[in-house]
Amino acid sequence: MKRESVLAALGIEPISSGAYAGGWREGSGPSIESIDPTTEQPIGTVRMADAADYEAAVQASVDAFEQWRMVPAPQRGDYVRQIGNALREYKEPLGALVSMEVGKIRAEGEGEIQEMIDIADFAVGLSRQLYGLTIASERPRHRMFEQWQPLGPVGIISAFNFPAAVWSWNAFLAAVCGDSMIWKPSPVTPLTAVAIQNICHEVMEGSGFEGVFNLTVGDVDPVGAAMVDDPRLPLIAATGSVRMGRQVGTQVAKRLGRSLLELGGNNAIIVMDDADLDLAVRGALFAAAGTAGQRCTSLRRLIVHKDIADLLAKKLIAAYGQIPMGDPLEEGTLVGPLVSQSAVDNTKAALEIALEQGGELLAGGNEPDRQGFFLEPMLVKLPKDAPIAQQETFGPMMYFIEVDSFEEALAVNNGVPQGLSSAIFTDSIRTSERFLSAEGSDCGIANVNIGTSGAEIGGAFGGEKETGGGRQAGSDSWKAYMRRQTVTVNWSTDLPLAQGVEFG
């Protein structure tokens, strides 16, 4: 699909509103341009929400919640099913828009929309499986059980690198759980948010539940800070940097609200001396260079047993020299641009620090003389004690770190503040089980013989330590969007107390 036809296919105007409160509003805040990182040209303009737009969106969410929570969950799931079907129809242009705003290659852009479709299907099935527990009561003729109730309007804050999928992880689960929501997307990718809101409006218009899905494209002031401090939003689900998560988590905690945080990752792959090296090269290459290193699960540290370090380094250097970089919408491109010039500059600055700390550039690192925010993916050999390895650099740079043993490799893997994704390449079942044991990887994701990125929606996604502890998408993560209620029913004519207490 050509760039010039994408916006028309999605019903996006040259100047679009970024405010939806049960219906589109004009948007009274300043205008922002969405910039294509491949061409450095504007894609379109969005009028941001102001404080009045935010207030209208929250009120629409509150009003919709009062009705939506009483709709049977399978019926709520049917609305999500319809949105999922609409996403199928718009998969190609919406995927292209993601590629245009973020710089992802076409396969990854459409893959992100497929992820939305998958989580919609998951949520539809979940709408018939919001199970509670029956609990044995110690009191005769009493029934005790747990049930789950809708929580309330949810605030969703998403980052630029997954401008569509991360919203759906939260929104579709929250919707079938009976919650309404208000979305603050990244101002870097506002058009993707507008396009998705158009799809939601198309499905929900005339249903009476238009206020379930709401949108406020805006800055921290007046939208983000208001959302985080708003007691009408019992849950804030935020994806982004550790710095942002500290601010969000602290502010939400002050009002005793809930926060679901999915923050930075400083992810590592351990490659043992018995690993399939060709498999390890393929796994590491996509994890490190895919999305130009701008995934929260991107590979930052390759921890390699010394006995195979030289051979693996040679294989990687050869592979890095063959990565096709260019326009993400063109066939054959494997790496597109970074999202902005500042992202390029930050990655190059991290490279300079790594070199000062004893690093050696093995491959990549050139900034091509061409239009767009391009930077060759880099492979940097680094001492295991270099301080820069403690930080997440959000760009296509992978550190190559040699170790003497599995024990040392595990210590390096766990020895950073973040704890999102990890992996090991080994043909030893004993080694892999040690990696997966309680004394093994301390990350929320631990893989064997696959890379750190590309998680499936069936498993809960998130990490530990500075990654925030939140879980999104599959498994039982739906419980974050509901409140647990313990119920006891006395169907006897007596009133016995628990623990054998007698009163009166």
Secondary structure, 3 states (H helix, E strand, C coil): CCHHHHHHHCCCCCEEECEECCCECCCCCCEEEEECCCCCCEEEEEECCCHHHHHHHHHHHHHHHHHHCCCCHHHHHHHHHHHHHHHHHCHHHHHHHHHHHHCCCHHHHHHHHHHHHHHHHHHHHHCCCCCCEEECCCCCCEEEEEEEEECCCEEEECCCCCCCHHHHHHHHHHHHCCCCEEEECCCCCHHHHHHHHHHHHHHHCCCCCHHHEEEECCCHHHHHHHHHHCCCCCEEEEECCHHHHHHHHHHHHHCCCEEEEECCCCEEEEECCCCCHHHHHHHHHHHHHHHHHCCCCCEEEEEEEHHHHHHHHHHHHHHHCCCCECCCCCCCCCECCCCCHHHHHHHHHHHHHHHHCCCEEEECCCCCCCCCCCCCCEEEECCCCCHHHHCCCCCCEEEEEEECCHHHHHHHHHCCCEECEEEEECCCHHHHHHHHCCCCCCCCEEEECCCCCCCCCCCEECCEECCCCCCEECCCHHHHHEEEEEEEEECCCCCCCHHHCCCC
